[in-house]
Amino acid sequence: MPVDRLLPGREYEDLLALATELARDELKPLAAEYEEAERFPREQFRLLGKSGLLGLPYSERWGGGEVPYEVYLQVLEEIAAAWMSVGVGLSVHTMSCYALAHYGTDEQRDRWLPDMLEGQLLGAYALSESHAGSDAAALSTRARLDGDQYVVNGTKAWITHGGEADFYTTMVRTGESEISCLLVDGGTPGLSAAPPERKMGLTGSTTAQMIFADARVDADRLIGPAGAGMRIALSSLDSGRLGIAACAVGLAQAALDEAVAYAKGRTQFGKPIIDFQGLEFLLADMAAAVDSARATYLDAARRRDRGMPFGRQASVAKLIATDAAMKVTTDAVQVLGGAGYTRDFPVERYMREAKVPQIFEGTNQIQRMVIARHLKRA
């Protein structure tokens, strides 16, 4: 991908080169086939784990790469540019590990985190419910303590990797005004997946409701103190939104690359269409949108790496990057004309895939609310 990378040290160049090579050789050739067949890319996630890419921002003590978030996001962008479903899946898995990595005890981390970060266990993040999407605090899935186990009842909605994941970082109501976080094993009796959602895009990434029917979860799977669930959830989302921003930039960059290549090779009126000013300006605007979006997630990541507040910047990055991806992929279809509307070229898939990042992990309307609230508190 013809993009100048901004890495905080030369030692990370090999890591990014590995991600670029893996994305080009192992992921991109399979993307269209798997998406067409709605086939879940489990083996590709195992490959990411074996390559050391599933735990990049986490501590080496538990098998992570301990790289700056700025570096992790640029790796994620490369993966998403090759195959958006895998990029989003990597972002979701990373967010699903966040609660245990940042709020768990050392005993809990020793027990579960190495397998998560090394690719043996694939994660999902279970916060949303059908009536409690943007209003996460209204969730109704309940966990009642019964001896040394929680008995969980309720339904979680829009779960990426639903029915495929090995663990679910799950927010539950443990009291009338108390929300807590449980690390639920995917094989827990009483936990089942509804049929997968029939989606416009990201069809290789399974999304399903997860149903808890008297599911018994050991009490030692409580992450953080009881009642800390919303704090954990919102903190996880700040970092997770940066992952989605990086994925959106990767998707937009892929669409831009396809549009430029087509415009160079397509001849009309005796010259390549890229030489026509109308196309030149359109492509220039697409490139400006991609570069601008990349700058927003890098700015937020650098603040995070320095221990500075970054919640507002994460929402800005998610808003700007996902809106840019929708615009750039739509314009890429326009550059290709009729060809862009066919499945013979990937830009029609890119356009379909660009829609949902504007919705999940907080709609872009919610991001505007988050940004405004930060401004009011300033």
N, C-alpha and C positions, 0 to 999 in steps of 0.2 A: 504494500500500500504506500503510495507516494506522499508520506506525511513525515515531517521532521518531528522527532520525538523529543520531549523535554524531560529528561531523566535526572534525578538529583545526584547521581554518581555513576561513573563508568562501570561499576560492578554490576549494574542492573541491565546493561546492554545485552549480555548473553541471555538473561531471562526473557527479555522482550523478543529477542531473536528466536528463542525456543518457541514462544507462544505464536509468533508469526508463522514459523515453519509448520507447527502442528495445525494451526488454523487453515493454512493453505493446502497442506497435503492430506490431512486426516479428516477435516471437518467440511470444508467447502464442497468437495466432490460428492458428498452424501446428502447435503442439505435439501436439495429439491426433491430427491427420491423419498427421503424420510417424511418430509412435510406433505408430499402428495399422498403417501400411504398412512399419514397420521400415526407414525411409528415413533415410540419413545426412545430416545438415544441413550439408553442406560450404559452401553459399553463405552460410549464416548465420554461419559462422566467418569467411568473407571479409568479411562486413559488419562483424563485430566488429573485424577488423583495420583496415578503412578508417575506422572510427569511433575508432580509437586505444585500443581496450579489450583488445587481446591482449598488450600488453607493459607494463601499468601499473606494476608495481613495479620495473622495470628502468631503467637509465640512459638519459637523453635522448641521449647521445652515439651510441647505437646504435638510436635510434628508439623507445625506451621512454617511459613517462610520468613516471617518477621520482617516483611518489606514495608516501606511507607505506603500509605493508602494511595498516594499519587502514582506510585508504580503499579500497584494492584489494578487500579482503574484503567491504566493504559493497556495492561495485559487484557483486561476484560473487554475493552473496546476492540482489540484485535480479534478476540474470539467471537464477539457479536457481529463483527463485520463479515465473518465467514459464515456464521450460522446463528441467527438471532435466538432461536429456541435454546440453544446450548449456552449462549451468553446470558440470557435471562435466568436460566437454570443455575448457572454458576453464581450469579448475583443473589438469587434467592437462597441457595445453599449457604453462602457466606453469611447472609443475614440470619439464617436459621441457627448458625453456630454462635452468633453474637451473644445471646443471653447466657449460655453456659460459659463462654470464654471470659465475659466481663462481670458476670454476677454469680457464677457458680463457685463452690468451694474447691480447694485444691483436690480434695478427695473425689468430687464429682468430675472435675476436669481429667484427673488421672484415669478415671474409669471409662469415660465416653469420648472425650475430645480427640485423642489420637486417631481412632477409627473414623471419626468425622472428617478430620483434616487430611487424612491419607487416602480417602476415597472408598473405604469399606462401607461407610454409611452415607446415604444421601438424605438431605434434609428438606423439610417443608416448614413454612411459617403459617400458623393457624391463628389469625386474629379476627378476620372479617366474618360476619354472619349475614344472612339474607336481609335482615332488617337493621343491621348495625354495620354498615360499610364505612362511610365517612364518619359516622357517629360511633366510633369504636367503644366508647365508654358505656354504650347501651347494650353491650353483649349480654346474652342470657345463658350461655352454656355454663352449667353449674358443676362444681366439684365439692362433694360432701365428704368430710373426713370420717372414715370408719375404721377405727383401730390404726393400723399402720399403712392404710391405703386410702386413696381418694376414689370415690365412686363418681364418675363423670357422665353427665347426660346433656345432650344438646347437639346442634349441628353447626359446623363451620362451613363457610361458603367461599368459593373462588380460590381454592387452595392449589397453587402451583405444585406439581408433583403429587397431587392427591391420589392416593391408591398405589403410588409407585415408591414413595419415600420410605425410608427406614426409621425415621424419627420425625416427630412433629413438635415444634416449639409452640406451645398452645397456651393462649390466654383464657382463663376461666374465672368465673365468679365464685369465690370461696366464702362470701358473706354478702349481705345486702349492699354494702358500700365498699366491698373489698374484691379487687381483681388480682389474681396471682398467675404465675407462670409455671407450667408443668412441661417437662421434657418427656413426651409420650412415645413409647416404643411403637413402631408401625405394626407389630404383630400382636398388640394388646387385644385380648378377647373383649368383644363388645365394641370394638372400633372397626368400622367398615367404610368403604367408599361408594358413593352414588355413581351412576353412569357418568362418564366424562361429559363436560360441556361441549356443545357443537359450536366451534368458534370460527370467526372470520379469518384469523391468522394465528400464527404460532401453533399450528396444528400438530407439530411434533412434540409440543410441550403439553402434557396432560394437566387439565384443570378440572377439579371435581369437588363436590361437597364431601366432607368427612363427618360421619354420623357416630356419635357416642351414645351407646345404649347400655347403661350400667357398666361402663368400661372401668376396670379397676387398675389404678395407677399407683405404684408404690410411693409412699410419702417422701422417700429419699430422692424422688425425682422433682421435688419442688425446687425451683431455681430462684435464688434470692429469698428474702423473707416473705411470708404471706402478706399480701396487700401491695407488693411492689410491682405488680404486673403491668400497670399502665406506664410507670416510669421506664420499665424495661422495654415495653413495646414502642414507646415514642423515641427512646434513644436508639433502638434498633432501626427504626424507620429513617432517622436522620442519615445514618450510614447507608442504609439500603437505597435511599433515593439517589445517592451518588452513583451507586451501581447501575440503576436504571438510566441515569443520565449518560453514563459512559456507554451503555449498550445502545442507547438512541443515537449517540454520536457515531458509533461504529456502523450502525445501519445506514445512517445518512451518508457517511463516507463511502460505503459500498455502492449506494445508489448514485452518488456523484461520479465515482470511478466508472460505473457502467455507462452513464450518460456521456461522459467525455470520450470514452473509447468508441461508442457508437457514433457520436458526432464527428469524430476524426475519420471514421471509415465510411460513413454514408455520404454519397455524392449526389448533388442536385444542381442543375443548371451549370454543370461543368466544374464544380469545386466542392470540397468537403463542407458539410453544413455548419461545421464549427467556425467557418470563416464568415458566416453571415452575422451581422451585428445583433440581430434579434436573439440568436442562440448564444452569442458571446456574452451578452448582458445577463441572460438567464443563467448560464453556467457560472458566471462570476458571482451572482447573487447566491446561488447554491453553495459555492465555495466559502463565501463570507459567512453564511449561516452556520456551516459546519465548523469553521475555525472559531467563530464566536461562541458557539455552544461548548466546544472543547475547552475554551478558556474559562468558562464558568465552573465546570466540574473540577478543573485543575486548581482554580483559586480556592474552592471550598475544601478540596483534599489537602492542600498545603496548610490551610488553617487547622484542619483536623490533626494533621501530623505534628503541628507545633503546640497542640494542646489548647488552642484558642476556640472560642465559641464558633460554631459553623452551621447551626440549624437553619438560620435564615438563608445563608449561602447555598445550603443543600437544596432548599426549596426553590431558590432561584435557578440553580443548575437543572433540577428536574423539570421545571416549567419551561425554561428556554430550550433545553436540549430536545425534549420530546415534541414541543411545537415545531422546532426546526426540522426534526426527522419527518414529521408529517408533511411539511411544506416541501422539503427537498425530495422525498420519494414521489410525491405527486408531480413535481416538476420533472423528475427523471422520466416518468411515464410520458409526459408531454414531449420531451426531447426525442424519445423513441417513436412517437406518433402511434400509428396502428400497431406496430411491432411491440410497443410497450404495453399494450392492452392484452397481449397473448402470453401464454405460459411458456413460450419458447424463450423468453428472456426473463430474468429474475426480478425486474423492477416492479412488476405487478404484485409479486409476493412481498417485496419490500414495502410497497404502499399499504398492503393489508396488515402487515406486521407492525407498521408504524402507529396504528391507531391506538392499540391497547396501552402502550406506555404513557399515553396522556391520561389514562384512567387508573391503572393500578398503583398501589403504594401511595394513595392519596391523589384524587383527581387534580387536574391543573387548576380547577376552581378552588379546591382546598389549599393548594400551594399558595394561591394569592391571599387567602385568609391567613395562612401561617405567616407569610411575609408581612402583611399588614399588622398583625399582632406584635411581631418583633419591633416594627416601627413605632407602635404605640407605647411599647415599654422602654424604648430608647431614651 
